[in-house]
Amino acid sequence: FTTEAHVRFGYHGGEVFEFSGDDDMWIFVNGKLALDLGGLHAPLKASIDFDAQASALGITKGKVYNMDIFHAERHRDDSNYKVTTNLECFETVEVPTQVSR
C-alpha cells in the first residue's frame, strides 16, 4: 500500500521530523527533497532537522511552507513505520470506536 499526504506548517525554529521503518519514504519541503529512504532496506532511521537544513530547503522562520510526504510499503508482513514530530500541522484526531453508516 502507499500513503500520500500534503500538509502546511509554520516554521518557527526547533522543528524536527523523525522517521523509522523498513518502508520507502520521501519527503519534500518547500518543493525540495528533504528526506529520501527509497528502495528495499532493513529498518532505518532518518530525520529532518529544519534548523540545520533551513538553507538547503529555502525556508525562513516565521513563514508557512508545504510538506509533501510519500510512503510505499513493499513488504507483505512484518512492516514497521514510526513518525515522531513536533510540527504543529499534525493535530490529534479522535477516532470513534464505532462508525455510523
MDTraj code that builds the backbone (N, CA, C; nanometers):
import mdtraj as md
import numpy as np

residues = "PHE THR THR GLU ALA HIS VAL ARG PHE GLY TYR HIS GLY GLY GLU VAL PHE GLU PHE SER GLY ASP ASP ASP MET TRP ILE PHE VAL ASN GLY LYS LEU ALA LEU ASP LEU GLY GLY LEU HIS ALA PRO LEU LYS ALA SER ILE ASP PHE ASP ALA GLN ALA SER ALA LEU GLY ILE THR LYS GLY LYS VAL TYR ASN MET ASP ILE PHE HIS ALA GLU ARG HIS ARG ASP ASP SER ASN TYR LYS VAL THR THR ASN LEU GLU CYS PHE GLU THR VAL GLU VAL PRO THR GLN VAL SER ARG".split()
xyz = np.array([
    [0.0832, -0.1175, 0.0000],
    [0.0000, 0.0000, 0.0000],
    [0.0877, 0.1240, 0.0000],
    [0.0277, 0.2339, -0.0295],
    [0.1006, 0.3603, -0.0327],
    [0.0248, 0.4664, 0.0457],
    [0.0973, 0.5677, 0.0856],
    [0.0388, 0.6817, 0.1552],
    [0.0934, 0.8084, 0.0913],
    [0.0073, 0.9051, 0.0743],
    [0.0486, 1.0363, 0.0239],
    [-0.0205, 1.1404, 0.1105],
    [0.0563, 1.2336, 0.1642],
    [-0.0008, 1.3388, 0.2485],
    [0.0614, 1.4724, 0.2112],
    [-0.0200, 1.5749, 0.2141],
    [0.0258, 1.7106, 0.1851],
    [-0.0203, 1.7995, 0.2998],
    [0.0753, 1.8628, 0.3677],
    [0.0442, 1.9479, 0.4824],
    [0.1167, 2.0811, 0.4679],
    [0.0694, 2.1777, 0.5438],
    [0.1364, 2.3073, 0.5535],
    [0.1764, 2.3243, 0.6994],
    [0.2916, 2.3844, 0.7205],
    [0.3371, 2.4051, 0.8582],
    [0.4052, 2.5405, 0.8694],
    [0.3935, 2.5980, 0.9870],
    [0.4645, 2.7210, 1.0176],
    [0.6016, 2.6857, 1.0729],
    [0.7048, 2.7425, 1.0144],
    [0.8405, 2.7182, 1.0618],
    [0.8765, 2.8256, 1.1627],
    [0.8948, 2.7843, 1.2892],
    [0.9249, 2.8781, 1.3977],
    [1.0653, 2.8588, 1.4526],
    [1.1269, 2.7454, 1.4210],
    [1.2584, 2.7119, 1.4758],
    [1.2443, 2.5966, 1.5743],
    [1.3345, 2.5022, 1.5640],
    [1.3330, 2.3881, 1.6546],
    [1.2510, 2.2697, 1.6067],
    [1.1908, 2.2788, 1.4884],
    [1.1088, 2.1686, 1.4384],
    [1.1958, 2.0527, 1.3905],
    [1.1469, 1.9318, 1.4179],
    [1.2148, 1.8090, 1.3770],
    [1.1089, 1.7093, 1.3321],
    [1.1393, 1.6331, 1.2276],
    [1.0532, 1.5249, 1.1799],
    [1.1405, 1.4012, 1.1755],
    [1.1036, 1.2975, 1.2510],
    [1.1820, 1.1744, 1.2561],
    [1.1004, 1.0586, 1.2012],
    [1.1649, 0.9723, 1.1229],
    [1.1000, 0.8545, 1.0673],
    [1.1880, 0.7336, 1.0910],
    [1.1259, 0.6226, 1.1265],
    [1.1977, 0.4959, 1.1302],
    [1.1071, 0.3894, 1.0697],
    [1.1668, 0.3016, 0.9909],
    [1.0895, 0.1946, 0.9309],
    [1.1638, 0.1266, 0.8189],
    [1.1007, 0.0200, 0.7677],
    [1.1597, -0.0543, 0.6566],
    [1.0910, -0.0196, 0.5254],
    [1.0202, 0.0894, 0.5248],
    [0.9416, 0.1303, 0.4096],
    [1.0114, 0.2411, 0.3310],
    [0.9653, 0.2598, 0.2073],
    [1.0122, 0.3733, 0.1281],
    [0.9493, 0.5003, 0.1847],
    [1.0282, 0.6055, 0.1970],
    [0.9760, 0.7328, 0.2460],
    [1.0505, 0.8447, 0.1753],
    [0.9737, 0.9336, 0.1130],
    [1.0303, 1.0538, 0.0525],
    [0.9511, 1.1716, 0.1058],
    [1.0214, 1.2749, 0.1494],
    [0.9558, 1.3955, 0.1987],
    [1.0164, 1.5158, 0.1287],
    [0.9279, 1.5982, 0.0755],
    [0.9674, 1.7233, 0.0117],
    [0.9187, 1.8382, 0.0989],
    [1.0065, 1.9330, 0.1243],
    [0.9722, 2.0536, 0.1995],
    [1.0003, 2.1715, 0.1088],
    [0.9000, 2.2546, 0.0901],
    [0.9162, 2.3716, 0.0041],
    [0.9612, 2.3307, -0.1368],
    [0.9132, 2.2120, -0.1811],
    [0.9470, 2.1632, -0.3145],
    [1.0846, 2.1002, -0.3283],
    [1.1572, 2.0878, -0.2162],
    [1.2929, 2.0314, -0.2198],
    [1.2964, 1.9000, -0.1419],
    [1.3696, 1.8017, -0.1941],
    [1.3802, 1.6726, -0.1274],
    [1.4525, 1.6892, 0.0064],
    [1.3827, 1.6588, 0.1151],
    [1.4384, 1.6756, 0.2495],
    [1.4749, 1.5426, 0.3139],
    [1.4092, 1.4332, 0.2721],
    [1.4369, 1.3018, 0.3278],
    [1.4135, 1.1976, 0.2190],
    [1.5095, 1.1089, 0.2000],
    [1.4994, 1.0055, 0.0962],
    [1.5413, 0.8716, 0.1542],
    [1.4440, 0.7854, 0.1799],
    [1.4707, 0.6486, 0.2236],
    [1.4062, 0.5523, 0.1251],
    [1.4241, 0.5780, -0.0019],
    [1.3662, 0.4938, -0.1048],
    [1.4426, 0.3644, -0.1223],
    [1.3728, 0.2618, -0.1708],
    [1.4343, 0.1337, -0.2001],
    [1.4117, 0.0313, -0.0911],
    [1.4387, -0.0944, -0.1244],
    [1.4250, -0.2022, -0.0268],
    [1.5386, -0.1942, 0.0740],
    [1.5048, -0.1972, 0.2026],
    [1.6075, -0.1884, 0.3059],
    [1.5533, -0.2414, 0.4376],
    [1.6431, -0.2779, 0.5258],
    [1.6085, -0.3128, 0.6631],
    [1.5611, -0.1857, 0.7328],
    [1.5027, -0.1975, 0.8517],
    [1.4595, -0.0762, 0.9221],
    [1.5727, 0.0263, 0.9353],
    [1.5411, 0.1496, 0.9006],
    [1.6352, 0.2616, 0.9087],
    [1.5706, 0.3773, 0.9822],
    [1.6531, 0.4669, 1.0324],
    [1.6057, 0.5898, 1.0943],
    [1.6617, 0.7076, 1.0166],
    [1.5807, 0.8101, 1.0022],
    [1.6263, 0.9334, 0.9382],
    [1.5460, 1.0483, 0.9970],
    [1.6004, 1.1670, 0.9891],
    [1.5276, 1.2819, 1.0427],
    [1.5529, 1.4058, 0.9588],
    [1.4592, 1.4970, 0.9704],
    [1.4737, 1.6300, 0.9120],
    [1.4873, 1.7258, 1.0293],
    [1.6008, 1.7885, 1.0415],
    [1.6236, 1.8941, 1.1402],
    [1.6064, 2.0238, 1.0618],
    [1.4913, 2.0856, 1.0769],
    [1.4573, 2.2013, 0.9942],
    [1.5546, 2.3169, 1.0133],
    [1.6078, 2.3347, 1.1330],
    [1.7059, 2.4420, 1.1542],
    [1.8347, 2.4129, 1.0781],
    [1.8833, 2.2883, 1.0868],
    [2.0076, 2.2514, 1.0203],
    [1.9938, 2.2520, 0.8685],
    [1.8729, 2.2241, 0.8180],
    [1.8515, 2.2145, 0.6743],
    [1.7807, 2.3371, 0.6158],
    [1.7615, 2.4416, 0.6968],
    [1.6840, 2.5587, 0.6533],
    [1.7381, 2.6198, 0.5240],
    [1.8668, 2.6372, 0.5149],
    [1.9255, 2.6982, 0.3953],
    [1.9019, 2.6113, 0.2720],
    [1.9276, 2.4809, 0.2840],
    [1.9105, 2.3899, 0.1700],
    [1.7641, 2.3797, 0.1280],
    [1.6729, 2.3928, 0.2241],
    [1.5298, 2.3836, 0.1941],
    [1.4703, 2.5186, 0.1538],
    [1.5464, 2.6242, 0.1706],
    [1.4981, 2.7573, 0.1345],
    [1.3868, 2.8053, 0.2258],
    [1.3969, 2.7724, 0.3556],
    [1.2921, 2.8126, 0.4497],
    [1.3449, 2.9157, 0.5485],
    [1.2542, 3.0014, 0.5927],
    [1.2858, 3.1101, 0.6844],
    [1.1868, 3.1083, 0.8000],
    [1.2367, 3.1277, 0.9211],
    [1.1494, 3.1304, 1.0383],
    [1.0405, 3.2355, 1.0206],
    [0.9210, 3.1996, 1.0678],
    [0.8084, 3.2920, 1.0629],
    [0.7223, 3.2784, 0.9385],
    [0.7567, 3.1863, 0.8493],
    [0.6782, 3.1681, 0.7268],
    [0.6163, 3.0282, 0.7240],
    [0.5221, 3.0081, 0.6334],
    [0.4498, 2.8820, 0.6196],
    [0.4949, 2.8117, 0.4922],
    [0.5137, 2.6786, 0.5028],
    [0.5654, 2.6006, 0.3905],
    [0.4853, 2.4726, 0.3694],
    [0.4948, 2.4194, 0.2487],
    [0.4336, 2.2918, 0.2158],
    [0.5295, 2.1787, 0.2495],
    [0.4726, 2.0668, 0.2954],
    [0.5478, 1.9439, 0.3134],
    [0.4677, 1.8332, 0.2455],
    [0.5320, 1.7617, 0.1547],
    [0.4682, 1.6543, 0.0792],
    [0.5351, 1.5227, 0.1179],
    [0.4540, 1.4272, 0.1631],
    [0.5039, 1.3005, 0.2158],
    [0.4560, 1.1870, 0.1262],
    [0.5487, 1.1035, 0.0848],
    [0.5173, 0.9873, 0.0015],
    [0.5772, 0.8638, 0.0680],
    [0.4965, 0.7605, 0.0844],
    [0.5369, 0.6381, 0.1524],
    [0.4897, 0.5195, 0.0710],
    [0.5703, 0.4151, 0.0639],
    [0.5310, 0.2916, -0.0042],
    [0.5710, 0.1721, 0.0809],
    [0.4763, 0.0832, 0.1027],
    [0.5013, -0.0399, 0.1774],
    [0.5186, -0.1535, 0.0780],
    [0.6354, -0.2137, 0.0764],
    [0.6627, -0.3222, -0.0174],
    [0.6539, -0.4600, 0.0471],
    [0.6595, -0.4640, 0.1790],
    [0.6597, -0.5923, 0.2494],
    [0.5164, -0.6403, 0.2732],
    [0.4971, -0.7706, 0.2659],
    [0.3640, -0.8260, 0.2896],
    [0.3411, -0.8572, 0.4364],
    [0.4471, -0.8604, 0.5146],
    [0.4337, -0.8820, 0.6581],
    [0.5520, -0.8172, 0.7297],
    [0.5430, -0.8130, 0.8600],
    [0.6486, -0.7554, 0.9439],
    [0.6816, -0.6107, 0.9092],
    [0.5814, -0.5344, 0.8739],
    [0.6037, -0.3937, 0.8437],
    [0.6234, -0.3145, 0.9728],
    [0.7052, -0.2106, 0.9673],
    [0.7159, -0.1181, 1.0795],
    [0.7340, 0.0223, 1.0259],
    [0.6722, 0.1176, 1.0940],
    [0.6636, 0.2558, 1.0454],
    [0.6388, 0.3427, 1.1672],
    [0.7241, 0.4395, 1.1902],
    [0.7050, 0.5282, 1.3043],
    [0.7461, 0.6695, 1.2663],
    [0.6608, 0.7647, 1.2978],
    [0.6890, 0.9064, 1.2764],
    [0.6779, 0.9775, 1.4106],
    [0.7767, 1.0590, 1.4409],
    [0.7732, 1.1443, 1.5591],
    [0.8063, 1.2853, 1.5114],
    [0.7234, 1.3818, 1.5512],
    [0.7492, 1.5189, 1.5080],
    [0.6910, 1.6178, 1.6084],
    [0.7449, 1.7374, 1.6062],
    [0.6880, 1.8461, 1.6846],
    [0.6294, 1.9544, 1.5931],
    [0.6100, 1.9210, 1.4652],
    [0.5447, 2.0140, 1.3730],
    [0.4014, 2.0362, 1.4173],
    [0.3545, 2.1579, 1.4074],
    [0.2202, 2.1908, 1.4529],
    [0.1104, 2.1575, 1.3517],
    [0.1475, 2.1074, 1.2336],
    [0.0456, 2.0774, 1.1325],
    [-0.0263, 1.9471, 1.1614],
    [0.0294, 1.8647, 1.2499],
    [-0.0324, 1.7372, 1.2837],
    [-0.1140, 1.7559, 1.4106],
    [-0.2436, 1.7377, 1.4008],
    [-0.3312, 1.7555, 1.5149],
    [-0.3860, 1.6208, 1.5597],
    [-0.4096, 1.6059, 1.6901],
    [-0.4695, 1.4847, 1.7424],
    [-0.6138, 1.4761, 1.6951],
    [-0.6509, 1.3598, 1.6454],
    [-0.7866, 1.3374, 1.5958],
    [-0.8478, 1.2235, 1.6756],
    [-0.9687, 1.2435, 1.7253],
    [-1.0396, 1.1384, 1.7962],
    [-1.1019, 1.0445, 1.6939],
    [-1.0663, 0.9180, 1.7004],
    [-1.1218, 0.8186, 1.6095],
    [-1.2328, 0.7458, 1.6842],
    [-1.3570, 0.7475, 1.6297],
    [-1.4673, 0.6817, 1.7002],
    [-1.4468, 0.5302, 1.7046],
    [-1.4908, 0.4688, 1.8137],
    [-1.4787, 0.3237, 1.8236],
    [-1.5830, 0.2539, 1.7387],
    [-1.6911, 0.3235, 1.7075],
    [-1.7952, 0.2683, 1.6218],
    [-1.8279, 0.3707, 1.5140],
    [-1.8296, 0.3256, 1.3919],
    [-1.8558, 0.4151, 1.2789],
    [-2.0011, 0.3978, 1.2361],
    [-2.0734, 0.5089, 1.2252],
    [-2.2119, 0.5052, 1.1770],
    [-2.2128, 0.5149, 1.0269],
    [-2.3029, 0.4405, 0.9659],
    [-2.3144, 0.4463, 0.8193],
    [-2.4506, 0.4918, 0.7807],
])
top = md.Topology()
chain = top.add_chain()
for i, resn in enumerate(residues, 1):
    res = top.add_residue(resn, chain, resSeq=i)
    for name in ("N", "CA", "C"):
        top.add_atom(name, md.element.get_by_symbol(name[0]), res)
traj = md.Trajectory(xyz[None], top)
